[in-house]
Amino acid sequence: MDTEPRRRGPFWDMLAGRVSPPAAAETLGWELIEVDPGQGTIEVAFKASERFVNPIGVIQGGFLAAMLDDTLGPALVATLPEDQFAVTLDLHVQYLRPARPGRLIGRGRVVRRGREVCFLAGELIAPDGKTVAVATATAHLQTRRG
């Protein structure tokens, strides 16, 4: 895992403890397992809480979509210089099977990175190793001003 102190930016600052994690990441139980900025890949874990279930006892799809967004986005932002950030333009989620409360693994990757537009893909894996949802996303790179 690449967490060298020389890396800066919101993602790296959070990992180094220089800034607090976003509340959404804390709600989802986001935990970094591994990141490879050179390859544009990431593996994270989420704690799918009992609070996330719908009336039939499975994780509500919006939480799964949020987990996928919080997987794919960091796969990209880990590759960016300190003055750049990415905004999600489109997130397409396909739900393959019900997800139950517990630990879910998110794997994300940068499929193609252009000067302004990037394409991302990833999946959420249940404890039994089966994929519960997959996603693709389009992100737009922007530079912080001032």
C-alpha positions in Angstrom: 0.0 0.0 0.0 1.3 3.4 -0.9 0.8 5.8 2.0 4.1 7.7 1.7 4.1 11.0 3.7 5.1 13.0 0.6 1.7 12.4 -1.0 -0.8 15.2 -0.5 -4.3 15.9 -1.4 -7.7 15.1 0.3 -7.4 11.3 -0.1 -3.8 11.1 1.2 -4.4 13.7 3.9 -7.3 11.6 5.2 -5.1 8.4 5.2 -2.3 10.2 7.1 -4.8 11.6 9.7 -4.2 15.2 8.6 -8.0 15.6 8.0 -11.0 13.7 9.2 -12.7 11.2 6.9 -15.9 12.4 5.2 -19.0 11.6 7.3 -20.4 9.5 4.5 -17.3 7.3 4.6 -17.6 6.9 8.3 -21.3 6.0 8.0 -20.5 3.4 5.5 -17.7 2.0 7.6 -15.1 2.7 4.9 -11.7 1.1 5.4 -8.8 1.1 3.1 -7.3 -2.4 2.4 -5.0 -1.6 -0.5 -4.4 1.1 -3.0 -2.1 1.2 -6.1 -2.0 4.6 -7.6 0.3 3.4 -10.4 -2.3 0.9 -11.5 -5.3 3.0 -10.6 -6.7 0.3 -8.4 -8.1 0.2 -4.9 -9.6 -2.3 -2.5 -11.7 -1.1 0.4 -14.0 -2.6 3.0 -17.4 -1.4 4.2 -19.4 -2.4 7.3 -22.9 -2.9 6.0 -24.9 -2.1 9.2 -28.2 -3.4 10.2 -29.4 0.2 9.9 -29.0 -0.1 6.1 -31.5 -2.9 5.6 -34.9 -2.5 3.8 -38.1 -4.1 5.1 -37.1 -7.5 3.7 -33.8 -7.6 5.6 -31.3 -6.9 2.8 -29.1 -3.9 2.3 -31.0 -1.1 0.5 -29.7 -0.4 -3.0 -28.9 3.2 -2.3 -26.3 2.2 0.3 -24.7 -0.3 -2.1 -24.5 2.5 -4.8 -22.9 4.8 -2.2 -20.4 2.1 -1.4 -19.6 1.7 -5.0 -19.2 5.5 -5.5 -16.9 5.5 -2.4 -14.8 2.8 -4.1 -14.6 4.1 -7.6 -13.9 7.7 -6.7 -10.9 7.0 -4.4 -9.4 4.7 -7.1 -9.2 7.8 -9.3 -8.4 10.5 -6.7 -5.5 8.4 -5.4 -3.8 9.0 -8.8 -4.3 12.7 -8.9 -2.0 15.5 -8.0 -2.8 17.6 -4.9 -4.5 20.4 -6.8 -6.9 18.2 -8.7 -10.2 16.5 -7.7 -12.8 14.5 -9.5 -16.6 14.8 -9.6 -18.8 11.9 -10.6 -20.8 12.7 -13.7 -22.6 9.3 -14.0 -22.8 6.2 -11.8 -24.5 3.1 -13.3 -25.1 0.3 -10.8 -26.3 -3.3 -11.5 -27.5 -5.3 -8.5 -26.7 -9.0 -9.0 -27.9 -10.5 -5.7 -29.1 -9.4 -2.3 -26.5 -8.1 0.1 -26.8 -8.9 3.8 -25.4 -6.9 6.8 -21.7 -7.5 7.4 -18.4 -6.7 5.7 -18.5 -6.0 2.0 -15.3 -5.6 -0.1 -15.2 -2.9 -2.8 -12.7 -3.2 -5.7 -12.3 -0.3 -8.0 -10.2 0.6 -11.0 -9.5 3.4 -13.4 -10.5 2.0 -16.8 -9.3 5.0 -18.8 -8.0 8.4 -17.7 -8.2 11.3 -20.1 -7.2 14.9 -19.6 -10.7 15.8 -18.3 -12.9 12.7 -18.4 -12.2 9.3 -16.7 -14.0 6.0 -16.8 -14.1 3.8 -13.8 -15.4 0.3 -12.9 -15.8 -1.8 -9.8 -17.7 -4.4 -7.8 -18.9 -5.2 -4.3 -18.1 -8.6 -3.0 -20.0 -10.4 -0.1 -18.3 -12.4 2.6 -19.0 -15.6 0.6 -17.0 -14.3 -2.3 -20.0 -13.7 -4.5 -20.4 -10.3 -6.3 -23.5 -8.5 -5.1 -23.3 -5.4 -7.3 -21.1 -3.9 -10.1 -20.8 -0.3 -11.3 -19.3 1.9 -13.9 -18.8 5.6 -13.6 -17.7 8.6 -15.5 -15.8 11.3 -13.6 -14.7 14.8 -14.6 -11.3 16.1 -13.5 -11.1 19.6 -12.1 -8.4 21.8 -10.7 -8.7 23.7 -7.4 -8.3 27.4 -7.8 -6.8 29.7 -5.2 
